[in-house]
Amino acid sequence: MHWSSSNYVRQLEAWVQRVPTWLAVLVSVLILALVAVWVNEDVAINSIADLFKRDTLKIFFENAESFAIVAAVILYFKGAPDRKAQKHYEAWRTIDNAAANKLSTSYARIRALEDLHNDGVPLRLLEAQGANLVKIQLSQAYLIEANLQGADLREANLHGANLAEARLQGANLQNANLRGVDLHGANLRLANLRDADLTGANLQNADLKGANLRGADLWKTKFLGANLEDAELKWAELQGSELNGAKLNRTTMPDGSVEHQAVEYWVTHL
């Protein structure tokens, strides 16, 4: 299994949080104190009692500032979850306020969404109707049932994202990176997918009625059960088998021909 550096960092953070704060501080200070005494050639420690001699205690007090710094660092790391929770709260508030005020353009919302995603926070049921999300970076994002109706997602990076059952009717996804994206059951009516990269995407049972897929890269895209009525596929890149099981009616095919009757398409038509 491949683990990214962020996975290791999260695992380390989880381990640190399981250790009680008082214990972490106590052990760290004791270790530093023993090291300070050990490196001092004028003090010999032969028993526990030697730790409480005047010279030994003097060394402890002389290094008190260093001990305090170590304790402060530990407290800082132990407080990381609370700071992260506050950060996520502020990010969601920014997103919700933009949605409530029906703001189309909000760069703060784009940054908030990217920050939440980078922290591994699921974005399921996201409300961003009509939002300007041009060039947003949400690769591998969890966006099941998100409401992105009419959103501007031109040149967005949604590589490998999960957008199952998402509402994307009228959305502008021109030139978007949708490689390997899961859009099964999604509503993409009248969506603009012109020149989008949908290589290996899952569009099974998706509603693409009237969608513009002109020039889109559809290699190994799955359209089984998808509704492509009135859709535009002229100049789209595909082998043909990708359309197996798709519902076609007045659909403009890659070669410019139009399928004039409702039909469930299979590769044998080629």
C-alpha positions as CSV (number, residue, x, y, z in Angstrom):
1,M,0.0,0.0,0.0
2,H,1.3,3.5,-0.9
3,W,1.4,6.0,2.0
4,S,2.0,9.7,1.3
5,S,3.9,11.9,3.7
6,S,0.6,13.4,4.9
7,N,-0.5,9.9,6.0
8,Y,2.6,9.5,8.1
9,V,2.1,13.0,9.6
10,R,-1.5,12.3,10.5
11,Q,-0.5,8.9,12.1
12,L,2.2,10.6,14.1
13,E,-0.2,13.3,15.2
14,A,-2.7,10.7,16.3
15,W,0.0,8.9,18.3
16,V,1.1,12.1,20.0
17,Q,-2.5,13.0,21.0
18,R,-2.9,9.6,22.7
19,V,-0.1,10.4,25.2
20,P,-1.4,12.5,28.2
21,T,0.0,16.0,28.1
22,W,1.4,15.9,31.7
23,L,3.2,12.6,30.9
24,A,4.7,13.9,27.7
25,V,6.0,17.1,29.4
26,L,7.3,15.2,32.5
27,V,9.2,12.5,30.5
28,S,10.7,15.1,28.1
29,V,11.9,17.4,30.9
30,L,13.3,14.5,32.9
31,I,15.2,13.2,29.9
32,L,16.7,16.6,29.2
33,A,17.6,17.1,32.8
34,L,19.4,13.8,32.9
35,V,21.3,14.7,29.7
36,A,22.2,18.1,31.2
37,V,23.6,16.4,34.3
38,W,25.4,13.6,32.3
39,V,27.3,16.1,30.0
40,N,28.5,18.0,33.1
41,E,31.8,16.5,34.0
42,D,31.8,18.2,37.5
43,V,28.8,16.1,38.7
44,A,28.8,12.4,39.3
45,I,25.6,10.5,39.7
46,N,26.0,7.2,41.5
47,S,22.6,7.0,43.2
48,I,19.1,8.5,43.3
49,A,20.2,10.7,46.3
50,D,22.8,12.3,44.1
51,L,20.0,13.9,42.0
52,F,19.1,16.1,45.0
53,K,22.5,17.4,45.8
54,R,23.2,21.1,45.5
55,D,25.4,20.9,42.4
56,T,22.9,18.8,40.6
57,L,19.9,21.0,41.5
58,K,21.9,24.0,40.3
59,I,22.2,22.4,36.9
60,F,18.5,21.9,36.8
61,F,17.8,25.5,37.5
62,E,20.4,26.7,35.0
63,N,18.6,24.8,32.3
64,A,15.1,25.7,33.5
65,E,14.6,28.0,30.4
66,S,15.4,25.1,28.0
67,F,12.9,22.8,29.9
68,A,10.2,25.5,29.7
69,I,10.8,25.8,25.9
70,V,10.4,22.0,25.5
71,A,7.3,22.0,27.6
72,A,5.8,24.9,25.5
73,V,6.6,23.0,22.2
74,I,4.8,19.9,23.5
75,L,1.8,22.0,24.6
76,Y,1.7,23.6,21.2
77,F,1.6,20.3,19.4
78,K,-0.9,18.9,21.8
79,G,-3.2,21.8,21.1
80,A,-3.0,21.2,17.3
81,P,-6.3,19.4,17.1
82,D,-8.2,22.3,18.7
83,R,-6.5,24.8,16.4
84,K,-7.3,22.6,13.4
85,A,-11.0,22.2,14.5
86,Q,-11.2,26.0,14.8
87,K,-9.6,26.4,11.3
88,H,-12.2,24.0,9.9
89,Y,-15.0,25.8,11.6
90,E,-13.9,29.1,10.1
91,A,-13.5,27.5,6.6
92,W,-17.1,26.1,6.7
93,R,-18.4,29.4,7.9
94,T,-16.8,31.1,4.9
95,I,-18.3,28.5,2.6
96,D,-21.8,28.7,4.2
97,N,-21.8,32.5,4.2
98,A,-20.9,32.6,0.6
99,A,-23.7,30.2,-0.2
100,A,-26.3,32.0,2.0
101,N,-25.4,35.4,0.4
102,K,-25.5,33.8,-3.1
103,L,-22.1,35.1,-3.9
104,S,-20.9,33.8,-7.3
105,T,-17.3,34.9,-6.8
106,S,-15.5,34.3,-3.5
107,Y,-11.8,33.6,-3.5
108,A,-12.0,33.0,0.2
109,R,-14.5,30.1,-0.5
110,I,-12.1,28.6,-3.0
111,R,-9.2,28.7,-0.5
112,A,-11.5,27.3,2.3
113,L,-12.6,24.4,0.1
114,E,-9.0,23.6,-0.8
115,D,-7.8,23.8,2.8
116,L,-10.6,21.5,4.0
117,H,-9.8,19.0,1.3
118,N,-6.1,19.1,2.0
119,D,-6.8,18.3,5.6
120,G,-8.8,15.3,4.6
121,V,-12.2,16.7,5.4
122,P,-15.1,15.2,3.3
123,L,-17.1,17.7,1.2
124,R,-20.2,15.7,0.9
125,L,-23.4,17.6,0.4
126,L,-21.4,20.8,-0.3
127,E,-23.7,23.7,-1.2
128,A,-22.0,25.8,-3.9
129,Q,-24.7,26.5,-6.4
130,G,-23.6,29.1,-9.1
131,A,-20.2,29.4,-7.4
132,N,-17.2,30.6,-9.3
133,L,-14.7,27.8,-8.7
134,V,-12.5,28.3,-11.7
135,K,-9.2,26.3,-11.5
136,I,-10.0,25.0,-8.1
137,Q,-7.7,22.1,-6.9
138,L,-9.9,19.3,-5.5
139,S,-8.1,16.2,-6.8
140,Q,-9.5,13.0,-5.1
141,A,-12.1,15.1,-3.2
142,Y,-15.2,13.4,-1.6
143,L,-18.1,15.4,-3.1
144,I,-20.9,12.9,-3.1
145,E,-24.3,14.6,-3.5
146,A,-22.7,18.1,-3.8
147,N,-24.9,20.8,-5.1
148,L,-22.8,22.5,-7.9
149,Q,-25.7,23.6,-10.2
150,G,-24.5,26.3,-12.5
151,A,-21.1,26.4,-10.9
152,D,-18.1,27.7,-13.0
153,L,-15.6,24.9,-12.8
154,R,-13.6,25.7,-15.9
155,E,-10.1,24.2,-15.7
156,A,-10.8,22.7,-12.3
157,N,-8.7,19.8,-11.1
158,L,-11.2,17.1,-10.0
159,H,-9.0,14.1,-10.9
160,G,-10.3,11.0,-9.2
161,A,-12.9,12.9,-7.2
162,N,-16.1,11.2,-6.0
163,L,-19.1,13.2,-7.4
164,A,-21.6,10.4,-7.3
165,E,-25.2,11.7,-7.3
166,A,-23.9,15.3,-7.5
167,R,-26.1,18.1,-9.0
168,L,-24.1,19.7,-11.8
169,Q,-26.9,20.7,-14.2
170,G,-25.8,23.7,-16.2
171,A,-22.3,23.6,-14.6
172,N,-19.4,24.8,-16.7
173,L,-16.7,22.2,-16.7
174,Q,-14.9,23.2,-19.9
175,N,-11.3,22.0,-20.0
176,A,-11.6,20.5,-16.5
177,N,-9.5,17.6,-15.4
178,L,-12.1,14.8,-14.7
179,R,-9.8,11.8,-15.2
180,G,-11.1,8.8,-13.2
181,V,-13.9,10.9,-11.6
182,D,-16.9,9.1,-10.3
183,L,-20.0,10.8,-11.6
184,H,-22.4,7.8,-11.5
185,G,-26.0,9.0,-11.0
186,A,-25.0,12.6,-11.3
187,N,-27.2,15.3,-12.9
188,L,-25.3,16.9,-15.7
189,R,-28.1,18.2,-17.8
190,L,-27.0,21.1,-20.1
191,A,-23.6,21.0,-18.5
192,N,-20.6,22.3,-20.5
193,L,-18.0,19.5,-20.7
194,R,-16.3,20.8,-23.8
195,D,-12.7,19.7,-24.1
196,A,-12.9,18.2,-20.6
197,D,-10.7,15.2,-19.8
198,L,-13.0,12.4,-18.8
199,T,-10.5,9.5,-19.3
200,G,-11.6,6.5,-17.3
201,A,-14.5,8.4,-15.7
202,N,-17.6,6.6,-14.4
203,L,-20.8,8.2,-15.8
204,Q,-23.1,5.2,-15.4
205,N,-26.7,6.2,-15.0
206,A,-25.8,9.9,-15.2
207,D,-28.2,12.4,-16.8
208,L,-26.3,14.2,-19.6
209,K,-29.3,15.4,-21.5
210,G,-28.3,18.4,-23.6
211,A,-24.8,18.3,-22.3
212,N,-21.9,19.7,-24.4
213,L,-19.1,17.0,-24.7
214,R,-17.6,18.4,-27.9
215,G,-13.9,17.6,-28.1
216,A,-14.0,15.8,-24.7
217,D,-11.6,13.0,-24.0
218,L,-13.8,10.0,-23.3
219,W,-11.3,7.1,-23.5
220,K,-12.5,4.2,-21.3
221,T,-15.3,6.4,-19.9
222,K,-18.3,4.3,-18.7
223,F,-21.8,5.5,-20.0
224,L,-23.8,2.4,-19.2
225,G,-27.4,3.6,-18.5
226,A,-26.5,7.2,-19.0
227,N,-28.9,9.6,-20.7
228,L,-27.2,11.3,-23.7
229,E,-30.4,12.6,-25.3
230,D,-29.7,15.9,-27.2
231,A,-26.0,15.7,-26.1
232,E,-23.2,17.0,-28.3
233,L,-20.3,14.6,-28.8
234,K,-18.8,16.0,-32.0
235,W,-15.0,15.5,-32.1
236,A,-15.0,13.7,-28.8
237,E,-12.2,11.2,-28.4
238,L,-13.4,7.6,-27.8
239,Q,-13.2,4.1,-29.2
240,G,-17.0,3.6,-29.4
241,S,-17.4,0.9,-26.8
242,E,-17.5,3.6,-24.2
243,L,-21.0,4.4,-25.2
244,N,-22.2,0.8,-24.7
245,G,-25.6,0.9,-22.9
246,A,-26.0,4.6,-23.2
247,K,-29.4,6.1,-24.2
248,L,-29.2,8.1,-27.3
249,N,-31.8,10.3,-29.0
250,R,-31.0,13.3,-31.2
251,T,-27.4,12.8,-30.0
252,T,-24.7,14.3,-32.1
253,M,-22.1,11.6,-32.5
254,P,-18.2,12.1,-32.7
255,D,-18.3,11.9,-36.5
256,G,-21.0,14.6,-36.7
257,S,-23.9,12.3,-37.4
258,V,-27.1,12.5,-35.4
259,E,-28.9,9.6,-33.8
260,H,-32.5,10.4,-34.5
261,Q,-34.3,7.7,-32.6
262,A,-34.3,6.6,-29.0
263,V,-31.9,3.7,-28.8
264,E,-29.6,2.0,-26.4
265,Y,-26.3,2.2,-28.1
266,W,-23.9,-0.8,-28.5
267,V,-20.5,-1.0,-30.2
268,T,-22.0,-3.2,-32.9
269,H,-23.6,0.0,-34.4
270,L,-20.2,1.1,-35.6
